Amino acid sequence: MSSFTQQVKGNWNELKGKFKQQYADLTDDDLLYEEGKEDELLGKIQKRIGKTREEVEREVNNWSN
């Protein structure tokens, strides 16, 4: 299980709020979390904010520390 998946499962509401603060153009649909579809969620976020998977994961890890 990736660190992104662990972070999402652990505290998605908090992370969702941070994504919305940092990236105002993300919609609720972009940030809709469904258990077992973490990779799909990560892909949507990547596409909307124009960052790589590694950059998004690093950012989530920084927010969680």
C-alpha positions as MATLAB code, in Angstrom:
seq = 'MSSFTQQVKGNWNELKGKFKQQYADLTDDDLLYEEGKEDELLGKIQKRIGKTREEVEREVNNWSN';
ca = [
       0.000    0.000    0.000;
       1.490    3.371   -0.999;
       1.964    6.196    1.465;
      -0.610    8.202   -0.518;
      -3.181    5.446   -0.032;
      -2.437    5.290    3.698;
      -2.750    9.073    4.047;
      -6.020    9.157    2.092;
      -7.579    6.360    4.119;
      -6.424    7.912    7.378;
      -7.570   11.503    7.045;
      -9.096   12.306    3.676;
     -11.304   15.177    4.882;
      -8.289   17.067    6.200;
      -6.276   16.439    3.021;
      -9.237   17.414    0.847;
      -9.397   20.783    2.618;
      -5.672   21.353    2.077;
      -5.979   20.515   -1.619;
      -8.844   23.010   -1.944;
      -6.854   25.730   -0.149;
      -3.754   25.148   -2.261;
      -5.509   24.542   -5.600;
      -8.747   26.513   -5.837;
      -9.551   25.111   -9.285;
     -10.042   21.568   -7.925;
     -13.730   20.658   -7.793;
     -15.581   18.365   -5.401;
     -15.779   15.841   -8.250;
     -11.980   15.975   -8.625;
     -11.645   15.245   -4.922;
     -14.318   12.536   -4.630;
     -12.758    9.649   -2.717;
     -13.960    6.077   -3.137;
     -12.338    3.282   -1.185;
     -10.113    1.165   -3.410;
      -9.828    3.883   -6.081;
      -6.913    5.844   -4.627;
      -4.897    5.592   -7.855;
      -7.805    7.013   -9.842;
      -8.096    9.880   -7.345;
      -4.372   10.568   -7.581;
      -4.597   10.579  -11.383;
      -7.438   13.117  -11.364;
      -5.535   15.404   -8.998;
      -2.342   15.115  -11.060;
      -4.149   15.990  -14.270;
      -5.948   19.016  -12.792;
      -2.935   20.586  -11.067;
      -0.295   19.593  -13.626;
       2.074   17.798  -11.272;
       3.631   14.353  -11.364;
       2.508   11.507   -9.145;
       5.681   11.887   -7.083;
       5.107   15.629   -6.605;
       1.533   15.080   -5.409;
       2.592   12.280   -3.053;
       5.432   14.424   -1.662;
       3.031   17.293   -1.033;
       0.562   15.015    0.792;
       3.399   13.639    2.926;
       4.548   17.165    3.798;
       1.009   18.161    4.854;
       0.727   15.095    7.052;
       3.975   15.641    8.964;
];
